[in-house]
Amino acid sequence: MAVRCQFENSNEVGVFSVLTNRYSLVSVGGSENFYSVFESELADHMPVIHTSIAGCRIIGRLCVGNKNGLLLPSSTSDQEMLHIRNALPDDIVVQRVEERLSALGNCISANDYVSLVHTDLDRETEEIVADVLGVEVFRHSIAGEALVGSFCTFTNQGGIVHPMTSIEHQDELSSLLQVPLVAGTVNRGSEVVGAGMVANDWIAFCGLDSTSTEISVIESIFKLRSSHQSSIVGDLRSSIIDSLAV
C-alpha cells in the first residue's frame, strides 16, 4: 500500500523521514499529523522514532539505514544518538561517520543487501557502510547524477530511479542490485524520487501531490498490492483491452 502524506506544507516525505523494514525515524516538526500517519501505519510492526539530527529536521537526507544498522553524520549530538540508540532494537548497530559528504541520505541508497554510493565517497566510509549495514557496496551515478540517494529509492522488492535514466542504465543497475527497476517520478512530476518518498517491503509513503498514476507505478514496482488488489487490476485491464478490441 502507498500512503500519501505531507510534512507541514512539503511533499518531500523522504527529506523528513527514514523507513526500513525494522524501524522508522520521523522528524520533529510543528505538526504532529506527519508523525501520526507513520505511527498509525507502522506502530504495530516497528518503533517509530521522533528525532532531529544535528538539530536539523531534514533527517532523511542526513542519515541512511537498513534492517542491520543506521549511519549518522558526525555532526549528530550525543543526546540525539543516545535517544535513537535507546529506541532501536538492541541488535541494530548505530554509528557516526566522519565524512566530508555529510548528507549521507543524499549520497547513499541501500536496501538490506546492496548499496549504491556517491562516486567521491571516502574509502573508509565505503568500508563502514559495508560493515554496519551488512551490504555489498557499488559506486555509481544515476542518469549522470552523483547523488544516488536523492535520485533513487529501492527496497528488497524493487526500485524507482530518475525518469531520465536510460534503459541500458536501468538494466545495468537492476543486475547490480538484483531487483527490478523502473524510471519514474513522484509528487506530480518530481524527479528527486529519493527525497520525495520512502518505502520498505510492505508500505510506501509519498507526498500528497502524487498522482494516481505515480501511486500505481510505486505500488506495482515495490510489490505493495495485495494479491486481491492485483487480481482486480488484472481483471480491469483485461476487460478494458477486450472492450477496445471489440
C-alpha positions as CSV (number, residue, x, y, z in Angstrom):
1,M,0.0,0.0,0.0
2,A,1.2,3.5,-0.8
3,V,0.1,6.3,1.6
4,R,0.0,10.0,0.7
5,C,1.1,12.5,3.4
6,Q,2.7,15.9,3.9
7,F,5.2,17.3,6.3
8,E,3.8,20.7,7.2
9,N,3.5,22.2,3.7
10,S,6.1,20.0,2.0
11,N,5.6,16.9,-0.2
12,E,9.2,15.8,0.2
13,V,8.5,12.9,2.5
14,G,11.9,11.4,2.1
15,V,13.6,14.6,3.4
16,F,11.8,14.4,6.8
17,S,11.7,10.6,7.4
18,V,13.6,7.3,7.2
19,L,11.9,4.0,6.7
20,T,13.4,0.5,6.9
21,N,11.9,-3.0,7.5
22,R,12.7,-2.8,11.2
23,Y,12.4,0.9,12.3
24,S,11.3,4.3,11.2
25,L,12.7,7.8,12.0
26,V,10.4,10.8,11.7
27,S,11.5,14.4,12.0
28,V,10.3,16.6,14.9
29,G,8.1,19.3,13.4
30,G,5.5,21.9,14.1
31,S,2.7,19.5,13.1
32,E,2.0,16.1,14.6
33,N,0.0,15.0,11.6
34,F,3.0,13.7,9.7
35,Y,4.2,11.6,12.7
36,S,0.7,10.3,13.3
37,V,0.4,9.0,9.7
38,F,3.5,7.0,10.2
39,E,2.5,5.8,13.6
40,S,-0.9,4.6,12.6
41,E,0.5,2.5,9.8
42,L,3.7,1.3,11.5
43,A,3.3,1.3,15.3
44,D,2.2,-2.4,15.4
45,H,5.3,-3.6,13.4
46,M,8.2,-1.4,14.5
47,P,9.4,1.6,16.6
48,V,8.6,5.0,15.1
49,I,11.2,7.4,16.5
50,H,10.7,11.1,16.8
51,T,14.1,12.8,16.4
52,S,16.3,15.5,14.9
53,I,19.8,15.1,13.7
54,A,22.4,17.8,14.3
55,G,19.5,20.0,15.4
56,C,18.0,19.7,11.9
57,R,14.7,18.4,10.7
58,I,15.9,17.1,7.4
59,I,16.8,13.7,8.9
60,G,16.1,11.7,5.7
61,R,18.8,13.5,3.9
62,L,21.4,13.2,6.7
63,C,21.3,9.5,7.6
64,V,20.9,6.1,6.0
65,G,19.9,2.8,7.4
66,N,18.5,-0.7,6.8
67,K,17.5,-3.7,9.0
68,N,21.1,-4.2,10.2
69,G,22.2,-0.7,11.1
70,L,21.9,3.1,10.9
71,L,24.7,5.5,9.9
72,L,24.6,9.1,11.2
73,P,26.7,12.1,10.3
74,S,29.5,13.2,12.6
75,S,27.5,16.4,13.5
76,T,24.9,14.3,15.3
77,S,24.8,15.2,19.0
78,D,25.5,12.7,21.8
79,Q,22.0,13.2,23.1
80,E,20.3,12.6,19.7
81,M,22.4,9.4,19.2
82,L,21.6,8.1,22.6
83,H,17.9,8.8,22.1
84,I,17.9,6.9,18.7
85,R,20.0,4.0,20.1
86,N,17.7,3.6,23.1
87,A,14.6,3.5,20.9
88,L,16.0,0.9,18.4
89,P,16.2,-2.9,18.9
90,D,19.5,-3.8,20.6
91,D,20.9,-5.7,17.6
92,I,20.8,-2.7,15.2
93,V,24.2,-1.0,15.0
94,V,24.1,2.8,15.2
95,Q,27.3,4.6,14.2
96,R,28.5,8.1,13.4
97,V,30.6,8.6,10.3
98,E,33.3,11.2,9.8
99,E,32.7,12.0,6.1
100,R,33.2,15.2,4.0
101,L,29.9,14.5,2.2
102,S,27.9,14.6,5.4
103,A,24.4,14.4,3.9
104,L,24.6,10.6,3.9
105,G,21.0,10.2,2.8
106,N,21.8,12.1,-0.4
107,C,25.0,10.2,-1.1
108,I,24.0,6.6,-0.2
109,S,21.0,4.4,-1.1
110,A,20.6,1.0,0.4
111,N,18.3,-2.0,0.9
112,D,19.1,-4.9,3.2
113,Y,21.6,-6.5,0.8
114,V,23.2,-3.9,-1.5
115,S,24.1,-0.2,-1.5
116,L,24.7,2.4,-4.1
117,V,27.1,5.2,-3.0
118,H,28.4,8.6,-4.4
119,T,31.4,8.1,-6.6
120,D,33.5,10.5,-4.4
121,L,32.7,8.9,-1.0
122,D,35.8,8.2,1.2
123,R,37.2,4.6,1.1
124,E,36.8,4.4,4.9
125,T,33.1,5.4,4.7
126,E,32.6,2.7,2.0
127,E,34.0,0.1,4.4
128,I,31.8,1.4,7.2
129,V,28.7,1.2,5.0
130,A,29.6,-2.4,4.1
131,D,30.4,-3.3,7.7
132,V,27.5,-1.6,9.6
133,L,24.7,-2.1,7.1
134,G,26.0,-5.5,6.1
135,V,25.7,-4.8,2.3
136,E,27.7,-5.0,-0.9
137,V,28.7,-1.5,-2.0
138,F,28.7,-0.2,-5.5
139,R,30.0,3.3,-6.6
140,H,27.6,4.6,-9.2
141,S,25.7,7.5,-10.6
142,I,22.1,7.7,-11.9
143,A,21.3,9.4,-15.1
144,G,24.6,11.4,-14.7
145,E,23.6,12.5,-11.2
146,A,26.1,11.6,-8.5
147,L,23.6,12.0,-5.6
148,V,22.3,8.4,-5.8
149,G,20.3,8.8,-2.5
150,S,18.3,11.6,-3.9
151,F,17.5,10.2,-7.3
152,C,16.6,6.6,-6.5
153,T,14.7,4.6,-3.9
154,F,14.9,0.8,-3.8
155,T,13.8,-2.0,-1.4
156,N,14.3,-5.7,-1.4
157,Q,11.3,-5.9,-3.8
158,G,12.1,-3.3,-6.4
159,G,13.1,0.3,-7.1
160,I,12.3,3.5,-8.8
161,V,15.0,5.8,-10.4
162,H,15.4,9.2,-12.0
163,P,13.0,9.5,-15.0
164,M,15.8,10.3,-17.5
165,T,17.7,7.0,-16.7
166,S,18.3,5.1,-20.0
167,I,17.0,1.6,-20.5
168,E,20.6,0.3,-20.7
169,H,21.5,2.1,-17.4
170,Q,18.4,0.7,-15.7
171,D,19.3,-2.9,-16.8
172,E,22.9,-2.4,-15.5
173,L,21.6,-1.1,-12.1
174,S,19.0,-3.8,-11.9
175,S,21.6,-6.5,-12.4
176,L,23.8,-4.9,-9.8
177,L,21.0,-4.5,-7.2
178,Q,19.2,-7.8,-8.2
179,V,15.8,-6.1,-8.0
180,P,13.5,-4.8,-10.8
181,L,13.8,-1.1,-11.5
182,V,11.5,1.5,-13.2
183,A,12.2,5.1,-14.2
184,G,9.5,7.3,-12.7
185,T,8.5,10.4,-10.7
186,V,6.7,11.2,-7.5
187,N,4.7,14.3,-6.3
188,R,3.3,15.2,-9.7
189,G,6.5,15.0,-11.8
190,S,9.3,15.5,-9.2
191,E,12.4,13.6,-10.4
192,V,14.0,13.6,-6.9
193,V,12.4,10.3,-6.1
194,G,14.6,9.6,-3.1
195,A,13.7,12.8,-1.4
196,G,10.0,12.6,-2.5
197,M,9.1,9.2,-0.9
198,V,10.2,6.4,1.5
199,A,9.4,2.7,1.1
200,N,10.1,-0.7,2.7
201,D,9.0,-4.2,1.7
202,W,5.3,-3.7,2.5
203,I,4.5,0.0,2.6
204,A,5.5,3.3,1.0
205,F,4.8,7.0,1.9
206,C,4.8,9.7,-0.7
207,G,3.7,13.4,-1.0
208,L,0.1,14.5,-1.2
209,D,0.6,15.8,-4.7
210,S,1.5,12.3,-6.1
211,T,-0.9,11.4,-8.9
212,S,-2.8,8.1,-9.1
213,T,-0.5,7.0,-12.0
214,E,2.6,7.6,-9.8
215,I,0.9,5.7,-6.9
216,S,0.1,2.9,-9.3
217,V,3.7,2.6,-10.5
218,I,5.0,2.7,-6.9
219,E,2.7,0.0,-5.7
220,S,3.5,-2.1,-8.8
221,I,7.3,-1.9,-8.7
222,F,7.6,-2.2,-4.9
223,K,5.0,-5.1,-4.9
224,L,2.8,-3.3,-2.4
225,R,-0.5,-4.6,-3.7
226,S,-2.3,-7.4,-2.0
227,S,-3.0,-10.4,-4.3
228,H,-6.7,-9.5,-4.2
229,Q,-5.9,-6.0,-5.5
230,S,-3.6,-7.3,-8.2
231,S,-6.3,-9.7,-9.4
232,I,-8.8,-6.8,-9.6
233,V,-6.3,-4.7,-11.6
234,G,-5.6,-7.6,-13.9
235,D,-9.3,-8.2,-14.5
236,L,-9.9,-4.5,-15.1
237,R,-7.0,-4.4,-17.6
238,S,-8.3,-7.5,-19.4
239,S,-11.9,-6.0,-19.6
240,I,-10.5,-2.7,-21.0
241,I,-8.5,-4.5,-23.6
242,D,-11.5,-6.7,-24.5
243,S,-13.7,-3.6,-24.9
244,L,-11.1,-1.9,-27.1
245,A,-10.7,-5.0,-29.2
246,V,-14.4,-5.2,-30.0
